[in-house]
Amino acid sequence: MDRPAPTSRGMDPLRAETLRRRNRRMAAGVGAFVCGMVGLAFASVPLYDMFCRATGYNGTVQVGGPAAPGASGRVITVRFNANTQPDLPWRFAPGQGPMQVREGEEAMAFYQAANRADVPVTGVATYNVTPEVVGKYFHKTACFCFEQQTLEPGQQVDMPLAFWVDPKIAADPNTRDIRTITINYSFFRSLDDAQRSGALANAGPHVGAAPRGTP
């Protein structure tokens, strides 16, 4: 069969069509790459959060899951730490001192917050535990982290925390010698403020689950 005559522009039509198909494939590939990079940027925080939940990395605690299996013979000391963003006019502190907790047994603790301003003020807390390696063995079943809390002028409230420590902590060579766990709560005006301070880099689960904003 005779080949088509060259076009007026001097290019063989078959070659021109091949080049057009090649350019379309290249454009599609570049577009897919750009979309993938954008998607990765948006997914990086939730993916990091999922990784932390699964591994306990950065002191991220385990949420929900199985119920406390029942007390073992080993006792661990749990300490409670509280921090407040400087421009949040609250008094925020643990409601108790260190607790002696049996591994595998659910325990209850409280934090206390009071609004010292003459207007309603909203805050939101981030949360983690130290040493970081114990994160995957520390399960909280109820807490107030990553949920906006609004206090009226002069109002004081007790904020509960229910948790248990997995007895498997005693079998892990990286954690079996640890006898003290510190629970760290930090209150901010908003999650955006926590993000800017770097607190979310070490935070526990539920990041981004609460509404953002400052009243």
CORRAQUI-V513543 format. One record per pair of residues at least 12 apart in sequence whose C-alpha atoms are under 7 Angstrom apart, sorted by the first residue. I is the first residue (numbers start at 1). J is the second residue. If there is no record, write none. Layout:
i->I j->J
i->I j->J
This chain:
i->49 j->205
i->53 j->205
i->55 j->136
i->56 j->133
i->56 j->135
i->56 j->136
i->57 j->132
i->57 j->133
i->57 j->135
i->58 j->132
i->58 j->202
i->59 j->128
i->59 j->129
i->59 j->130
i->59 j->131
i->59 j->132
i->59 j->133
i->59 j->134
i->59 j->135
i->59 j->202
i->60 j->128
i->60 j->129
i->60 j->135
i->60 j->136
i->60 j->203
i->60 j->204
i->60 j->205
i->61 j->128
i->61 j->129
i->61 j->135
i->61 j->136
i->61 j->138
i->61 j->139
i->61 j->204
i->62 j->135
i->62 j->136
i->62 j->138
i->62 j->139
i->62 j->140
i->63 j->139
i->63 j->140
i->63 j->141
i->64 j->139
i->64 j->140
i->64 j->141
i->68 j->104
i->68 j->105
i->68 j->106
i->68 j->164
i->69 j->104
i->69 j->105
i->70 j->104
i->70 j->105
i->71 j->102
i->71 j->103
i->71 j->104
i->71 j->105
i->72 j->102
i->72 j->103
i->72 j->104
i->72 j->167
i->73 j->102
i->74 j->102
i->74 j->103
i->75 j->100
i->75 j->101
i->75 j->102
i->75 j->103
i->76 j->100
i->76 j->101
i->76 j->102
i->76 j->103
i->76 j->179
i->76 j->180
i->77 j->98
i->77 j->99
i->77 j->100
i->77 j->101
i->77 j->179
i->77 j->180
i->77 j->181
i->78 j->98
i->78 j->99
i->78 j->100
i->78 j->101
i->78 j->180
i->78 j->181
i->78 j->182
i->79 j->97
i->79 j->98
i->79 j->99
i->79 j->181
i->79 j->182
i->79 j->183
i->80 j->94
i->80 j->98
i->80 j->182
i->80 j->183
i->80 j->184
i->81 j->94
i->81 j->182
i->81 j->183
i->81 j->184
i->81 j->185
i->82 j->94
i->82 j->184
i->82 j->185
i->82 j->186
i->83 j->185
i->83 j->186
i->83 j->187
i->84 j->186
i->84 j->187
i->84 j->188
i->85 j->187
i->85 j->188
i->88 j->188
i->88 j->189
i->89 j->115
i->89 j->116
i->89 j->117
i->90 j->113
i->90 j->114
i->90 j->115
i->90 j->116
i->91 j->113
i->91 j->114
i->91 j->115
i->92 j->112
i->92 j->113
i->92 j->114
i->93 j->111
i->93 j->112
i->93 j->113
i->94 j->110
i->94 j->111
i->94 j->112
i->95 j->110
i->95 j->111
i->95 j->112
i->103 j->164
i->103 j->165
i->103 j->166
i->103 j->167
i->104 j->164
i->104 j->165
i->104 j->166
i->104 j->167
i->105 j->164
i->106 j->162
i->106 j->163
i->106 j->164
i->107 j->162
i->107 j->163
i->107 j->164
i->108 j->161
i->108 j->162
i->108 j->163
i->109 j->160
i->109 j->161
i->109 j->162
i->110 j->158
i->110 j->159
i->110 j->160
i->110 j->161
i->111 j->158
i->111 j->159
i->111 j->160
i->112 j->157
i->112 j->158
i->112 j->159
i->113 j->156
i->113 j->157
i->113 j->158
i->114 j->154
i->114 j->155
i->114 j->156
i->114 j->157
i->115 j->151
i->115 j->152
i->115 j->153
i->115 j->154
i->115 j->155
i->115 j->156
i->116 j->153
i->116 j->154
i->117 j->153
i->117 j->154
i->118 j->153
i->119 j->152
i->119 j->153
i->120 j->150
i->120 j->151
i->120 j->152
i->120 j->153
i->121 j->150
i->121 j->151
i->121 j->152
i->121 j->215
i->122 j->148
i->122 j->149
i->122 j->150
i->122 j->151
i->122 j->189
i->122 j->214
i->122 j->215
i->123 j->148
i->123 j->149
i->123 j->150
i->123 j->187
i->123 j->188
i->123 j->189
i->123 j->190
i->124 j->145
i->124 j->146
i->124 j->147
i->124 j->148
i->124 j->149
i->124 j->187
i->124 j->188
i->124 j->189
i->124 j->190
i->124 j->191
i->125 j->145
i->125 j->146
i->125 j->185
i->125 j->186
i->125 j->187
i->125 j->188
i->126 j->145
i->126 j->146
i->126 j->185
i->126 j->186
i->126 j->187
i->126 j->203
i->127 j->145
i->127 j->184
i->127 j->185
i->127 j->186
i->127 j->203
i->127 j->204
i->128 j->183
i->128 j->184
i->128 j->185
i->128 j->202
i->128 j->203
i->128 j->204
i->129 j->181
i->129 j->182
i->129 j->183
i->129 j->184
i->130 j->181
i->130 j->182
i->130 j->183
i->131 j->181
i->133 j->175
i->134 j->175
i->137 j->165
i->137 j->166
i->137 j->169
i->138 j->164
i->138 j->165
i->138 j->166
i->139 j->163
i->139 j->164
i->139 j->165
i->140 j->162
i->140 j->163
i->140 j->164
i->141 j->162
i->141 j->163
i->142 j->161
i->142 j->162
i->143 j->160
i->143 j->161
i->143 j->162
i->144 j->159
i->146 j->206
i->146 j->207
i->146 j->210
i->147 j->210
i->148 j->210
i->189 j->214
i->190 j->212
i->190 j->213
i->190 j->214
i->191 j->212
i->192 j->212
